[in-house]
Amino acid sequence: MIQKNLKSISGLTLIEILIGIVVSSIMMAAIYTTYSIVNNTYGQVLEKAKVSKSSRDLIEVLIRDIRMSGFKYFLGQNDLGYPRDSYLEFVGGASAAEKSHDPIIIIQNELGHAAIDETFSAISKHNPSDTCCDKIHIVYDDFNQHDDTQPYKRYKLTYYAEPLDDGTKDGVTINPRYGIFKSKISWKQDIGVETGDWVADCSECYEKELIRDYVEDMEFVALDKEGVVLNPYPSTKTEASRANLYKVRAVDIRLAFISEKPFFRFESREGSERQLKGFSRTIRSFSDRYLRDNVVVTVYTRNIVGQDIF
C-alpha cells in the first residue's frame, strides 16, 4: 500500500487566493465602470437623436402649413357650373378679430385655444413668470368639386400650447413641460348665402390634436421683406398692427424641446446653470438634469401679397 505524502500536493495558499479575489474584483469594477459609461453615453445619444427627430417632424408640419397661409383658390372657366373664383365672405379688421380671415395671426405668450379666441387666464402656466408660448392662426382656401353646396373651402389652423405633466408626488409636479396641439376649423357658407361662420364639426375638422409632447417653449417671429421684425407687431388688436399682417414675408419658428428622461448625470451647480437661448425673450437658466435643445428655422410666406387678398 502506497502512502501519499500530503506535503507534496501542490495548491494555492490563502494569501494567493485573497490576491486573486482582489485582482478579480478590481477587474470587474473596471469592466462595470466602463460598461456604465458606455451605456450612459449610448442612452444620451439616443435621447438627443429622439429630441432631434421629433423636432424635425414638428418643424416640417409647421413649414408646410405656414406656406399655405393666404392661399386663394381660383377655379377659372369651368363646365361645373361653379363660380370662377371664391365667393366666400372675407372678415377682417380689428373689430372682427374673433372671426378674422387674415392669413396669419401670431398671438404672443398665450396658452390654449377655442374656435373663438379669448383670454385663457384659466389655463395656468407652470411658472407665472414664464412667457411660453406663442400661438399662431393660419388661414387658407381650398376647393372640393364634389361638394355642390359649398365647393370653395376656407380653413383655419391653430397651433398652440398647453401645460402637461406626469402628476404629482409629495406635492411636487413630476416632469412639467408643454405639449403642442393643433386644431382645424372650417368656414361654413353655402353658394348663394352672403355670410357664414367658423364651424368645428366639418369632416376635415379636429380639435386639440397633440402634435408634440415635451416642449419647453414655442415662439413665432414675423419678418418683413427686409428680414426685419415687424413693428408694431402684427396682430388684430388695432388697424395699424393688422396692416402689418400683410407685410409678413417670413416667419422665424423658434422651438425648444426637453428630453423625456434625465440626460445629465448630475444637476448643475449654482452659478453654472445650463441656459436656454435663441429666443427674443429673456434667457432662462436650468439646474435640473434634463436636456433642452433649440431649433430655429425661417419659413417664407408665398401667398401673402396684399391686404384683404380674399
Helices and strands as residue ranges (DSSP letters): G 6-8, H 14-68, G 94-99, E 104-107, E 135-143, E 152-164, E 168-169, E 172-173, E 177-188, E 197-199, E 206-223, H 239-243, G 244-247, E 250-258, E 274-276, E 284-286, E 292-300
